Amino acid sequence: MKTFTLTLLLLCSALGITAQNQANDSIKLDYTKIYALGLDGNPIAALPLLEMAPSRKASQKDLKFKTAFENRFKFTADQSDFLSSRKSKIDDLLLIYRDYWRMSFSNRKDNNDTLIMRNVTHFLKTNFPPAQNLTLNEDSIDVYQKKYITSLGYHTTGFGKTGGLYDLLVWKTEKDTVYKLRYEGKQTPVKIYFMDDFITLGWSEYATLGRYHPAGWATKEALFCVRKSYDTTSETFKVSYLGHEGRHFADYKLFPKLKGVGSADLEYRGKLTELSLYSEEGLFKRIQFFINNANYDSENGHSIAAFCVIRDLSRVFFHNEFEKDLEKWKAIPVRKINKASAKLLEQNTKALQQIPEVEKFIK
């Protein structure tokens, strides 16, 4: 199974929801907290945040979101249009994953790994004749699930976890090009696949009603980019995609066994790379995103890494363990944050190089 890590990007959902509420709304949903819980694999915990007293006024936008979110997560069965809105040849396989995601969200203490492996194995053996030799292990499922999805004319990442849950990403079209990325003091040509026409962007898309989802990832061979996520002329693309995923691409060679908890170590290094490169406009938005989604106790490598990045920079600038006030961050010159982030990355690199066959470090 190929190693990959995912970059998450804030996207406008089909519902047209924004984090800002109208000034005259009587009720203002805390979208930041709702989405943070979703990205941490815990959207069920966001349901109390949607409760509204009948006497209070709410905007149509908030009511629409409340209905959509509750239809997906409040009831025993999913009552949303998640499956019906994305009809394809993998409907039955996606149904298995959707039910597994919902079960994992509802029973966070239970490990449902064996269940999803058994269900996918049974499905493939029943619906894909070449899978008769499939055995109940991750690598075997990965091979035959890829073959099955490819046989239907689609592309996929395969059978693997993102942030503690088995994920399913499937798309219809892709086109590759070559970018020259600079790392380790030299320019290296790297192939990037730009992907379009997604059937599913995985559990984070499901948990946040499409607001957040993977925007790209790296393997040992190439980078993959969800085309709709980026303006390729923007700083976000150059930093949060090329910089972050280029860091992963290099680290797969530098530290081939580094994985940590849900790739937290790799994400830590990718996030520090971002903060070492961003200009003022992008830097503080990214810091706020890391603050909002930080969780040291999470099973999601992104959440762990976000916490560790803010923790370590807070120690440098504020001499505390975790500074949440963005205004305090904005009082620091951008170049100082850039340089401190680069220094932390350099220190992390030197520390990792002292540990042969290192698998995890920051937690």
C-alpha positions, 0 to 999 in steps of 0.5 A, a space after each residue: 500500500 502506498 504511503 500518502 498524507 492529505 492536505 485539507 483546504 477550506 472550500 465552499 460547500 454546495 450549501 453555500 455556507 460561510 463561517 460569518 453570520 449576518 449581523 442581524 441574526 439572533 442566533 449565530 452557529 459556531 461553524 468553526 467549532 462544528 467543523 473542527 469537531 467534524 475534522 476530528 472525526 467527531 461530528 456527533 458532538 457538534 449536534 448540541 451546537 445546533 440546538 435552537 430555542 423556538 423563541 429565537 430567530 435564526 437565519 435561513 442559512 443557519 436553518 438550512 445547515 441545521 437541517 442538512 447536518 441533522 439529517 446526516 448525523 442525528 438519526 439512526 440512519 443517514 437521511 441526507 442525500 449523500 449517496 443519491 447526489 453522487 450516483 456512480 458504479 461504486 454506489 454499493 462500495 461507497 455505502 459500506 464506507 459511509 456506514 463504517 464512517 457513521 458507526 465510527 463517529 457514533 462509537 469513537 471508543 470502538 475499533 471498527 477496523 476489522 468490520 470494514 475489512 471484513 465487509 470490503 473483503 466480502 463485497 469484493 469477493 462477491 462482486 469482483 471475480 479476480 478477488 477470489 484470492 483476496 485475504 483478510 489483510 490491509 495490503 491484499 484489500 488494497 490491491 483488489 480494491 484498486 483493481 476493482 475501482 480501476 476496472 470501472 474506469 475510475 482512479 483511487 488512492 486505495 485502501 488506507 487510513 486518513 486520520 485514524 479512519 479507513 478512507 475512500 477517495 475516488 475520481 474519474 479524470 486526471 492529467 499529469 504535468 511536471 513541476 520543479 520543486 526546490 528542496 535540500 538545496 536543489 531543484 527536482 522535477 516532480 510529477 503532479 497529477 491534477 484530479 477532477 470529477 470526484 465521486 467521493 473525497 472521503 470521510 472528512 468531506 462526509 463529516 463536514 457536509 463538503 466544507 472540508 476535504 483532502 485537497 492533495 497528497 504526496 506519495 513516494 512517486 508523485 504529488 496529487 492535487 484536487 484541481 478545484 481546491 486551488 488557483 494554481 497562481 495563488 500563494 495558497 497553491 505555492 505554499 500549502 500545496 507545493 511547499 507542504 506536499 513537496 516537504 512530504 515528497 522529500 521526507 519519504 526519502 529522508 525518513 522512509 519509516 517516519 509515520 508517527 500517530 496518523 502521520 503526525 510527524 510528517 504533518 508537523 514538518 509540512 505545517 512548519 514548512 508552510 509557516 516558514 513561507 507564507 506572507 502576512 495575508 496567508 500566514 495569520 489565516 493559517 495560524 488561526 486554522 491550526 489553532 482552531 483544529 489543534 488537538 493533541 489527544 486526537 487520532 488525526 495526525 493533522 490535529 496533533 501536528 497543528 497542536 504541536 506547531 502552535 505549542 512550539 511556536 508559542 514557547 518561542 514567542 510567548 513563553 507559554 504552552 499554547 497561545 490562542 489569541 490571534 491578535 498576539 500573533 499579529 503583533 509579531 513581524 511575519 519574518 520572525 515567524 517565518 524564521 522561527 518556523 524554519 528553525 524548528 523544522 531544522 531542529 526537527 530534521 537534526 533530531 530525526 537524523 540522530 535516530 536510525 529507522 525513526 518511526 515517530 518523534 513528536 508524540 
